[in-house]
Amino acid sequence: MAKPHAKLRGLMMANDYTMPQLARKLGLGKSAMSERLNYHRNGFTLDEAYTIMRLFKVPNEQLHEIFPPKA
C-alpha cells in the first residue's frame, strides 16, 4: 500500500523540499505538517493545498491527484 500523499511526497523530492521546509512555507509546525501528510487529525486546508500547487507549479486541475480524499 502506498504512503498517504505519495504524489505530494514525490513532488517534494523532485523539488528538493524537506517536510520542515514545506511546513515553514505553509506556516505550520513540523508536527502539524506530519499530521497532514499522514492523514492524522487534520488534512490539508484548501488554502494550503493551493499554496503547494503554486509552489510546485502544478496546474489546479490536478488538485484531486495531489490531494486525494482519504479512503
Helices and strands as residue ranges (DSSP letters): H 6-14, H 19-26, H 30-37, H 46-55, G 60-62, H 63-66
